[in-house]
């Protein structure tokens, strides 16, 4: 039985996959700088006789595991490789050796798990028809996103992938569980950078300066009001300003104020409407306060949409592999992922792998200095993705 074969291989390679994950965790590299990470992944692939192509977006790697009749169908599996600029505060034996850099979002887990999946599929290539395209992708955490660049370089082509699957750690779910959501799942993300410029001066002499700080405050209040009005007529969205730099004093109005924020939406049309609104409001405050301004909207990742048919199939197969009680529904998230670029061009399913363990105290969320996982999740992750791949090829 295929399921049992995969579980047997996954169990046999589990110590190696744990060692891989610990090596990657201890040696994290930032986005688009994953040169040693890439070399290490290549070393693992070489040790198992898996052929691959390197140089995708400089550090990315793509393997093609060909089963019988390899041209019948091609599907893709993806893991990201980059870390975050966070100083780790755990006390494990595999704590980051690169101070200020940490795999706080679990990309070490994604890569190690996908390496395990690759080994399983390589051993079972006589058990399925078609080709599995394995993608180790750089730069998920940094714009413009490694996924976008890899697609532009033709990473989904030759052979052309018909669908793609991605897996992400999820400490909110217990180890041994997985979560899925069909349709709209994760938000788009844009960065807003506004600089207001005018003549600074003594606060007691308002006729001699432009009120730049009030202009910034009014811009934020107006944008929030208009955004709330628009949101009641359309999909869920978040507009928030988290950084203001106004280097004046209690009695000094600065000549320049900077405002920075984020926009998250679940609707690409609404996203563009908010962009137009931001520009309109910037124009208004510029005219009202007689200030100059520069508005830079850095367009980030798009909305992530899970294909309904592919996701339904993945849920069915995950229930077969993990047990129905261990496959749970997910809520919409206003966080963003560059996997969304794949979901915009081919049918996709991006799901969550349970990595938490409340009894062991493994509950820290991603993007924190104490994030870690129950490493038993690696065995589930490697096996589950291999099982999904083979079933989706059938």
C-alpha positions, -999 to 999 in steps of 0.1 A, spaced: 0 0 0 14 34 -11 6 52 21 24 26 42 55 26 19 57 64 22 54 62 60 81 36 62 106 56 41 97 88 60 104 71 93 137 56 80 150 90 68 136 110 98 170 112 116 186 126 85 158 151 79 162 163 115 199 167 110 193 187 78 169 209 95 192 216 124 221 224 101 199 249 81 186 264 113 221 269 127 233 285 95 205 309 83 210 334 55 189 364 45 168 368 14 187 364 -19 219 357 0 213 319 5 245 308 -12 257 284 16 221 271 21 220 264 -16 253 246 -16 242 225 14 209 215 -3 229 205 -34 252 184 -12 221 165 2 207 160 -33 240 147 -46 243 122 -17 210 107 -29 217 107 -66 191 134 -73 198 155 -104 190 192 -103 195 226 -119 210 256 -100 211 293 -105 174 300 -104 173 336 -90 210 330 -82 206 306 -53 174 286 -62 174 249 -71 149 229 -92 149 191 -94 127 169 -117 118 135 -102 106 115 -132 83 86 -127 71 62 -154 58 80 -185 73 113 -173 56 134 -199 21 124 -188 17 152 -162 39 175 -142 32 190 -108 54 213 -87 63 213 -50 79 244 -34 99 253 -3 115 286 5 150 289 19 156 324 34 157 336 70 148 368 89 168 396 105 160 385 140 184 376 169 175 341 182 171 337 220 165 300 222 190 278 240 190 247 217 221 230 204 212 242 169 207 279 178 216 303 149 254 308 146 248 340 125 239 366 151 210 388 140 197 362 115 173 335 123 149 310 107 121 325 126 95 317 99 104 280 95 119 281 61 146 257 74 117 233 81 102 238 47 135 230 29 143 201 52 108 186 48 109 191 10 143 174 9 127 145 27 99 145 2 124 145 -26 142 115 -12 109 96 -8 98 104 -44 132 94 -58 129 60 -41 94 55 -53 97 68 -88 86 34 -102 53 38 -82 39 68 -102 35 83 -136 45 118 -145 71 143 -132 74 161 -99 92 195 -102 109 203 -68 115 240 -62 139 253 -35 131 290 -38 151 320 -24 139 354 -12 104 348 1 108 374 28 119 403 6 103 423 -22 99 417 -51 98 380 -39 117 351 -52 85 334 -65 79 363 -89 115 363 -101 116 325 -105 83 325 -125 98 352 -148 129 331 -153 107 302 -165 109 280 -134 75 266 -139 83 256 -175 101 228 -193 83 207 -183 53 230 -176 38 224 -142 0 220 -142 -4 228 -105 18 237 -74 17 228 -38 33 247 -9 36 239 28 42 263 57 48 257 94 19 265 118 26 265 155 -11 271 162 -18 235 151 -4 205 170 23 183 154 6 156 133 -21 180 121 -25 200 89 -48 229 79 -64 238 46 -85 266 32 -101 266 -2 -104 299 -22 -92 332 -8 -67 325 19 -40 353 23 -39 390 16 -20 412 -8 6 434 9 18 469 0 41 493 17 32 530 19 59 556 22 48 593 24 72 622 29 57 657 36 79 687 30 75 723 39 90 752 58 98 744 94 97 770 122 90 780 157 56 767 169 47 801 183 49 817 148 24 798 127 26 823 98 62 814 93 60 776 88 40 749 71 22 727 96 38 694 84 30 674 115 -7 682 113 -7 675 76 7 640 84 -19 635 111 -48 646 88 -36 624 60 -37 593 83 -71 602 98 -86 609 64 -72 577 48 -85 556 77 -120 572 74 -122 567 36 -108 532 39 -134 522 64 -162 536 41 -148 517 11 -144 485 32 -181 483 41 -188 480 4 -162 455 -5 -139 428 9 -119 427 41 -88 450 42 -63 465 66 -48 499 63 -24 508 91 4 533 97 31 521 121 59 545 117 60 584 119 92 604 119 88 640 128 121 652 142 109 685 157 105 695 193 77 707 216 80 741 201 96 733 167 76 722 136 99 701 114 104 708 77 99 671 69 77 644 82 77 608 71 48 584 74 50 547 67 23 520 67 9 489 52 -21 480 31 -35 444 31 -65 434 9 -83 404 -3 -94 419 -36 -71 431 -63 -96 456 -77 -102 471 -42 -65 472 -37 -61 495 -67 -90 517 -55 -72 522 -22 -40 532 -41 -60 559 -59 -75 570 -26 -41 574 -10 -28 596 -38 -60 617 -37 -57 623 1 -20 631 -3 -30 657 -29 -56 672 -6 -32 677 24 -5 690 1 -29 717 -11 -45 725 23 -12 728 41 8 742 12 33 714 15 51 693 -11 50 655 -8 63 623 -22 41 592 -20 56 559 -28 34 528 -28 56 498 -30 34 471 -45 41 438 -28 27 403 -30 -8 397 -45 -37 379 -30 -32 342 -24 -60 321 -38 -62 283 -33 -77 265 -62 -110 249 -50 -106 216 -70 -69 211 -61 -75 220 -24 -105 196 -21 -83 168 -35 -55 177 -11 -79 177 19 -91 142 9 -56 128 5 -44 145 37 -73 129 56 -62 95 42 -26 100 52 -30 118 86 -65 108 96 -96 128 92 -95 142 127 -61 157 120 -71 178 90 -86 211 100 -101 241 83 -81 274 83 -93 310 87 -85 338 62 -52 355 71 -43 391 65 -6 381 64 10 377 30 32 351 12 50 353 -22 36 318 -30 6 340 -40 24 347 -73 22 310 -82 -15 310 -73 -20 338 -98 -6 317 -127 -14 281 -121 -38 261 -98 -23 261 -63 -28 248 -28 -9 264 1 -15 246 33 -3 246 69 17 219 87 11 216 125 44 222 143 33 231 178 32 209 210 15 225 240 27 197 263 63 204 254 58 242 256 64 246 219 39 274 212 60 305 201 46 321 170 66 327 138 87 358 134 96 357 171 131 351 186 119 320 205 102 302 175 109 265 173 90 233 163 83 198 174 107 181 151 84 151 147 65 174 123 93 169 98 83 132 94 47 141 89 56 170 65 79 149 43 55 120 40 24 141 36 38 161 7 51 130 -10 17 113 -7 -1 144 -20 23 146 -50 18 110 -61 -20 111 -56 -23 143 -76 -3 128 -104 -27 99 -107 
